[in-house]
Amino acid sequence: MTYHDKTAPTVEAVATARVTGRALADAASALNGVVERQNTIPILGYVRVTIAIDGLSLRATNLALELNLKLDAETTGTGSFMLGMRQLSGLARAAQGDVDISILPPDPVSATGLRTIRVVTDGITLRTPDRLEVEDFPVMAIGEQAWAEGAATLTLSQAQVARMIGLARHCISKEETRYYLNGIHLCRKPDGTTLRAVATDGHRLARIDSDVDAPEGFGGCIVPAQTVKLIAALTDPASNEAIAAQVGQTHGRFAWGNVEILTKMIDGTFPDYTRVVPTEPETGRVQLSSGVMRRLWTIGQTLGAGQSLPCAFDIDEGTMTATGPEGDKVEAPLTATGTGRIGFNLRYLSDLARAVPDLTIQTITPNGPVRCVGDDPDALFVLMPMRV
């Protein structure tokens, strides 16, 4: 592909690629979930772009997480260069139709001796010097020790992964001091042979079982929240395409289609979640709908209690009431059986109702944890009550 510049003689590109603007925009959105805006290593703010015979590859990393995407593209020649994430995002937003990317040789009259990266989309042209060396871009190298004893090789569909993440991720802790809770714990089901996902922040817990075989001896791992978010963004809940996963205590790899994710796992010990799951017979039952909980939480946020708004379930009266710090109240009808009064953080209930549209709370004791279930028989949630 040859380009003509009105102010310069014809320049033959070293390598070119033509990709759709939609594909570039989707890639930029995913890569943004990896590249950190503030970092002490400038090259980590860049994406490594590789033009190959079979397409265009984009790779980004923050040293703990790495994403490699391959895009379908018409290419000539081969070559790699570094492109700033901010520039890539801007190009993706401005792109209309196809995007032409070219690596141009150094200008013989230029004192820098640098190649030029030229990107053209619908009459808009970006030229940027190829300032950074591709060889300086760090790539996560996962040694064989990462797949030592206690690791597992799993095959899951995108739908299976999306289900487990979608049901569990709202329980991931954001408290940095309890870093070992800042992710989803993958383990083998006790006294079983299948994969289980667990997440908790100490106030609520999600325990999601699957029909995916987990090898005997799998020691478990904790997938960081940032990796969980990235996988969720790139998987299709309706797809049966297989994901090849290698997961160990220190590192993990997830690959499917044109996507590869490498990640460090959280170095810590996940607590014994089985101790908080109540096993006593239920003493009451509360039925909740996601629609009512969303509306109640929307109004409840105006009461000025921030993220910790108590909501009292009065089973005898058939009402649930959220009360703000100044005494303001919002009330809704409650469908329940049994007797008594119990309270929860309204935000936790709202988060759970979004993940499980038709929710049933099985009350145990007024001050102890309660079981919550929905239509999925392999999904169990636990909530700690709140003083009301």
C-alpha positions as CSV (number, residue, x, y, z in Angstrom):
1,M,0.0,0.0,0.0
2,T,1.5,3.3,-1.1
3,Y,0.7,6.7,0.4
4,H,1.1,10.1,-1.2
5,D,1.8,13.2,0.8
6,K,1.4,16.6,-0.9
7,T,4.5,17.9,0.9
8,A,6.8,14.9,0.5
9,P,7.8,12.4,-2.1
10,T,6.0,9.0,-2.3
11,V,6.9,6.8,0.6
12,E,6.6,3.0,0.5
13,A,5.4,1.6,3.8
14,V,7.3,-1.1,5.6
15,A,4.0,-2.7,6.7
16,T,0.3,-1.9,6.6
17,A,-2.9,-3.1,8.1
18,R,-6.5,-2.2,7.4
19,V,-9.0,-2.9,10.2
20,T,-12.6,-1.9,10.7
21,G,-13.3,1.0,13.1
22,R,-15.8,-1.2,15.1
23,A,-13.1,-3.8,15.7
24,L,-10.6,-1.2,16.8
25,A,-13.1,0.5,19.1
26,D,-14.0,-2.9,20.8
27,A,-10.3,-3.6,21.2
28,A,-9.5,-0.2,22.7
29,S,-12.3,-0.6,25.2
30,A,-10.9,-3.9,26.4
31,L,-7.3,-2.7,26.5
32,N,-8.4,0.3,28.6
33,G,-9.3,-2.2,31.3
34,V,-5.6,-3.2,31.5
35,V,-3.6,0.0,30.9
36,E,-3.2,2.2,34.0
37,R,-3.3,5.9,33.4
38,Q,-0.9,6.7,36.3
39,N,2.3,4.6,36.3
40,T,6.0,5.1,36.9
41,I,7.0,3.2,33.8
42,P,6.0,5.2,30.7
43,I,5.9,2.3,28.3
44,L,3.1,0.7,30.4
45,G,0.9,3.5,29.0
46,Y,1.4,2.1,25.5
47,V,0.0,-0.8,23.5
48,R,2.3,-3.0,21.5
49,V,0.9,-3.2,17.9
50,T,2.1,-6.0,15.7
51,I,1.3,-6.3,12.0
52,A,1.6,-9.9,10.9
53,I,0.7,-11.9,7.8
54,D,-2.5,-13.3,9.4
55,G,-3.8,-10.1,11.1
56,L,-3.2,-7.3,13.6
57,S,-2.3,-8.0,17.3
58,L,-2.6,-5.6,20.2
59,R,-1.0,-6.3,23.6
60,A,-1.2,-4.3,26.8
61,T,0.0,-5.0,30.4
62,N,0.2,-3.5,33.8
63,L,2.7,-6.2,35.0
64,A,0.0,-8.1,36.9
65,L,-2.4,-8.5,34.0
66,E,-1.8,-8.9,30.3
67,L,-4.3,-8.8,27.4
68,N,-3.5,-9.9,23.9
69,L,-6.1,-9.4,21.2
70,K,-5.9,-10.5,17.6
71,L,-8.0,-8.6,15.0
72,D,-8.9,-9.6,11.5
73,A,-7.1,-7.3,9.1
74,E,-5.8,-6.9,5.6
75,T,-2.0,-6.7,5.9
76,T,1.1,-6.3,3.9
77,G,4.6,-6.8,5.3
78,T,5.3,-7.3,9.0
79,G,6.4,-5.1,11.9
80,S,5.7,-4.0,15.5
81,F,5.6,-0.6,17.2
82,M,4.3,1.1,20.3
83,L,1.2,3.3,20.3
84,G,0.0,5.3,23.3
85,M,-3.2,4.1,24.9
86,R,-4.7,7.6,24.8
87,Q,-3.9,7.9,21.1
88,L,-5.5,4.5,20.4
89,S,-8.6,5.4,22.4
90,G,-8.9,8.7,20.5
91,L,-8.5,7.0,17.2
92,A,-11.2,4.4,18.1
93,R,-13.6,7.1,19.0
94,A,-13.0,9.1,15.8
95,A,-12.9,6.2,13.4
96,Q,-15.4,6.0,10.7
97,G,-15.3,3.0,8.4
98,D,-12.0,1.3,7.9
99,V,-8.7,2.4,9.7
100,D,-5.4,2.1,7.7
101,I,-2.3,1.7,9.8
102,S,1.2,2.0,8.3
103,I,4.8,1.8,9.5
104,L,6.8,4.3,7.4
105,P,10.6,4.1,7.1
106,P,12.7,6.9,8.7
107,D,12.8,10.1,6.7
108,P,16.3,10.4,5.2
109,V,16.4,14.2,5.9
110,S,15.2,13.9,9.5
111,A,17.7,14.1,12.3
112,T,15.8,11.7,14.5
113,G,16.2,8.7,12.3
114,L,12.8,7.4,13.7
115,R,10.1,5.6,11.8
116,T,6.7,7.2,11.5
117,I,3.4,5.5,12.4
118,R,0.6,6.8,10.2
119,V,-3.0,6.1,10.9
120,V,-5.8,7.2,8.5
121,T,-9.6,7.0,9.0
122,D,-12.0,8.8,6.7
123,G,-9.7,11.7,5.8
124,I,-8.3,12.1,9.4
125,T,-4.6,11.3,9.6
126,L,-2.5,10.8,12.7
127,R,1.3,10.7,12.4
128,T,3.5,9.9,15.4
129,P,7.2,9.1,15.6
130,D,8.0,5.6,16.6
131,R,9.8,6.7,19.8
132,L,9.8,3.6,22.0
133,E,11.5,0.4,21.4
134,V,9.3,-2.7,21.2
135,E,12.0,-4.7,22.9
136,D,11.5,-2.6,26.0
137,F,7.9,-3.6,26.4
138,P,7.5,-6.0,29.3
139,V,5.8,-9.3,28.5
140,M,4.5,-11.6,31.3
141,A,6.5,-14.8,31.2
142,I,4.8,-17.6,33.0
143,G,7.4,-20.3,33.9
144,E,6.7,-24.0,34.4
145,Q,6.6,-23.4,38.2
146,A,3.3,-21.7,37.8
147,W,1.7,-24.9,36.6
148,A,3.3,-27.0,39.3
149,E,1.4,-29.2,41.8
150,G,-2.0,-27.8,42.7
151,A,-2.7,-26.2,39.4
152,A,-5.5,-27.1,37.0
153,T,-6.2,-27.2,33.3
154,L,-9.9,-26.5,32.7
155,T,-12.2,-26.2,29.7
156,L,-15.2,-24.0,30.2
157,S,-17.6,-22.4,27.7
158,Q,-18.0,-18.6,27.6
159,A,-21.6,-19.1,28.9
160,Q,-20.3,-21.1,32.0
161,V,-17.7,-18.5,32.8
162,A,-20.1,-15.6,32.4
163,R,-22.7,-17.3,34.6
164,M,-20.2,-17.9,37.5
165,I,-18.8,-14.3,37.3
166,G,-22.2,-12.7,36.9
167,L,-23.6,-14.4,40.0
168,A,-20.5,-14.0,42.2
169,R,-18.8,-10.7,41.4
170,H,-21.0,-8.4,43.4
171,C,-19.7,-10.1,46.6
172,I,-16.0,-9.3,45.9
173,S,-14.5,-7.1,48.6
174,K,-13.1,-3.7,47.8
175,E,-11.3,-3.4,51.1
176,E,-7.6,-3.3,50.3
177,T,-6.5,-4.4,53.8
178,R,-8.2,-7.7,53.2
179,Y,-6.6,-8.2,49.9
180,Y,-7.2,-11.9,49.8
181,L,-10.9,-11.1,49.4
182,N,-10.4,-8.9,46.4
183,G,-11.2,-11.5,43.8
184,I,-13.1,-14.8,43.1
185,H,-11.9,-18.0,44.7
186,L,-11.9,-21.0,42.3
187,C,-11.7,-24.4,44.0
188,R,-12.8,-27.9,43.8
189,K,-16.2,-28.6,45.4
190,P,-15.6,-30.4,48.7
191,D,-16.6,-34.0,48.5
192,G,-17.2,-33.5,44.8
193,T,-15.4,-33.3,41.4
194,T,-16.6,-30.1,39.9
195,L,-15.4,-26.4,39.9
196,R,-16.8,-24.0,42.4
197,A,-16.5,-20.1,42.6
198,V,-16.7,-18.3,45.9
199,A,-16.6,-14.5,46.6
200,T,-17.2,-12.7,49.9
201,D,-16.5,-9.3,51.5
202,G,-17.3,-10.5,55.0
203,H,-20.9,-9.3,55.0
204,R,-22.2,-11.3,52.1
205,L,-21.1,-14.4,50.2
206,A,-21.7,-16.1,46.9
207,R,-21.1,-19.8,46.3
208,I,-21.6,-20.8,42.7
209,D,-21.2,-24.4,41.6
210,S,-20.7,-25.6,38.0
211,D,-20.7,-28.9,36.1
212,V,-17.1,-28.3,35.0
213,D,-14.7,-31.0,36.0
214,A,-11.9,-29.9,38.3
215,P,-9.0,-32.3,38.6
216,E,-8.2,-34.0,41.9
217,G,-5.5,-32.1,43.8
218,F,-6.5,-28.7,42.5
219,G,-5.3,-26.4,45.3
220,G,-7.5,-23.5,44.4
221,C,-6.6,-19.9,43.4
222,I,-8.0,-16.3,43.8
223,V,-8.6,-14.5,40.5
224,P,-8.2,-10.7,41.0
225,A,-11.2,-8.5,40.6
226,Q,-9.6,-6.6,37.7
227,T,-9.1,-9.9,35.8
228,V,-12.6,-10.9,36.7
229,K,-14.0,-7.6,35.3
230,L,-11.9,-8.0,32.1
231,I,-13.1,-11.6,31.5
232,A,-16.7,-10.6,32.1
233,A,-16.4,-7.8,29.5
234,L,-15.0,-10.1,26.8
235,T,-17.2,-13.2,27.3
236,D,-20.6,-13.8,25.7
237,P,-23.2,-15.2,28.1
238,A,-24.9,-16.9,25.1
239,S,-21.8,-18.5,23.6
240,N,-20.7,-22.1,23.9
241,E,-17.2,-21.3,22.5
242,A,-14.6,-23.1,24.7
243,I,-12.2,-21.2,27.0
244,A,-9.0,-23.0,27.7
245,A,-7.9,-22.1,31.3
246,Q,-4.8,-22.9,33.2
247,V,-5.1,-21.8,36.8
248,G,-2.6,-22.1,39.6
249,Q,-1.9,-20.4,42.9
250,T,0.4,-17.8,41.3
251,H,-0.6,-17.3,37.7
252,G,-3.5,-18.0,35.3
253,R,-4.1,-18.1,31.6
254,F,-7.4,-17.8,29.8
255,A,-7.6,-18.2,26.0
256,W,-10.4,-18.3,23.5
257,G,-10.9,-17.2,19.9
258,N,-8.7,-14.1,19.3
259,V,-8.3,-13.4,23.1
260,E,-5.5,-14.3,25.5
261,I,-5.4,-13.1,29.1
262,L,-2.4,-13.7,31.4
263,T,-2.8,-12.8,35.0
264,K,-1.1,-13.0,38.4
265,M,-3.3,-14.6,41.1
266,I,-3.8,-13.0,44.5
267,D,-1.1,-14.4,46.8
268,G,-3.1,-15.2,49.9
269,T,-5.2,-17.8,51.6
270,F,-9.0,-17.6,51.1
271,P,-10.9,-18.1,54.4
272,D,-12.9,-21.2,55.1
273,Y,-16.2,-20.1,53.6
274,T,-18.0,-23.3,54.6
275,R,-18.2,-22.2,58.2
276,V,-20.5,-19.3,57.6
277,V,-23.1,-21.1,55.5
278,P,-26.1,-21.8,57.7
279,T,-27.3,-25.4,57.8
280,E,-30.2,-25.1,60.3
281,P,-33.8,-25.5,59.1
282,E,-35.3,-22.2,57.9
283,T,-37.7,-20.4,60.2
284,G,-39.2,-18.1,57.7
285,R,-39.2,-17.1,54.0
286,V,-39.1,-13.8,52.2
287,Q,-39.7,-13.3,48.5
288,L,-38.1,-10.4,46.7
289,S,-38.3,-9.1,43.1
290,S,-35.4,-7.3,41.4
291,G,-37.8,-4.6,40.2
292,V,-39.0,-3.7,43.7
293,M,-35.5,-3.8,45.2
294,R,-34.2,-1.5,42.5
295,R,-36.9,1.0,43.0
296,L,-36.5,0.9,46.8
297,W,-32.8,1.4,46.5
298,T,-33.2,4.3,44.1
299,I,-35.4,6.1,46.5
300,G,-33.4,5.0,49.6
301,Q,-30.3,6.6,48.3
302,T,-31.9,10.0,48.7
303,L,-32.2,9.5,52.4
304,G,-28.6,10.4,53.0
305,A,-27.2,7.2,54.4
306,G,-24.6,6.6,51.8
307,Q,-23.9,3.0,51.0
308,S,-25.1,1.6,54.4
309,L,-28.8,2.0,54.6
310,P,-30.6,-0.4,57.0
311,C,-33.8,-2.0,55.7
312,A,-36.0,-3.8,58.2
313,F,-38.2,-6.7,57.3
314,D,-41.2,-6.9,59.5
315,I,-42.6,-10.3,58.6
316,D,-45.6,-10.0,60.9
317,E,-46.7,-6.7,59.3
318,G,-45.7,-7.7,55.8
319,T,-43.6,-4.6,55.2
320,M,-39.9,-3.7,54.5
321,T,-38.8,-0.2,55.6
322,A,-35.5,1.6,54.9
323,T,-34.7,4.3,57.4
324,G,-32.3,7.2,56.9
325,P,-30.1,8.8,59.5
326,E,-32.5,11.7,60.0
327,G,-35.5,9.4,60.4
328,D,-36.8,9.6,56.8
329,K,-38.4,6.3,55.7
330,V,-39.3,4.6,52.6
331,E,-41.6,1.5,52.8
332,A,-42.7,-1.3,50.4
333,P,-44.9,-4.3,50.8
334,L,-43.3,-7.6,51.7
335,T,-44.2,-11.2,50.8
336,A,-43.1,-13.4,53.6
337,T,-44.0,-16.4,55.8
338,G,-43.0,-16.9,59.4
339,T,-42.7,-14.4,62.1
340,G,-40.2,-11.9,63.5
341,R,-38.2,-8.9,62.4
342,I,-34.8,-8.9,60.6
343,G,-32.7,-6.2,58.9
344,F,-30.2,-6.0,56.1
345,N,-28.1,-3.5,54.2
346,L,-30.4,-2.3,51.4
347,R,-27.5,-1.9,49.0
348,Y,-26.5,-5.5,49.5
349,L,-30.1,-6.6,48.8
350,S,-30.2,-4.5,45.7
351,D,-26.9,-5.9,44.4
352,L,-28.1,-9.4,45.0
353,A,-31.5,-8.8,43.4
354,R,-29.8,-7.6,40.2
355,A,-27.8,-10.8,40.0
356,V,-30.8,-13.0,41.0
357,P,-34.1,-11.5,39.7
358,D,-36.4,-13.8,41.7
359,L,-34.8,-14.0,45.2
360,T,-35.9,-16.0,48.2
361,I,-34.4,-15.3,51.6
362,Q,-34.5,-18.2,54.0
363,T,-34.4,-16.8,57.5
364,I,-32.6,-18.8,60.2
365,T,-32.1,-16.7,63.3
366,P,-32.5,-12.9,63.9
367,N,-28.8,-12.4,64.5
368,G,-27.2,-15.1,62.3
369,P,-26.5,-15.4,58.6
370,V,-29.3,-16.2,56.2
371,R,-29.4,-18.3,53.1
372,C,-30.6,-16.7,49.8
373,V,-31.5,-18.6,46.7
374,G,-32.9,-18.0,43.3
375,D,-34.0,-20.1,40.3
376,D,-30.4,-21.5,39.8
377,P,-30.1,-24.6,42.0
378,D,-26.3,-24.4,42.0
379,A,-26.1,-20.8,43.3
380,L,-26.3,-20.1,47.0
381,F,-25.8,-16.7,48.7
382,V,-25.4,-15.8,52.4
383,L,-26.2,-12.4,53.9
384,M,-25.3,-11.2,57.4
385,P,-28.2,-9.3,59.1
386,M,-27.9,-5.7,60.1
387,R,-29.1,-4.1,63.3
388,V,-32.3,-2.2,62.8
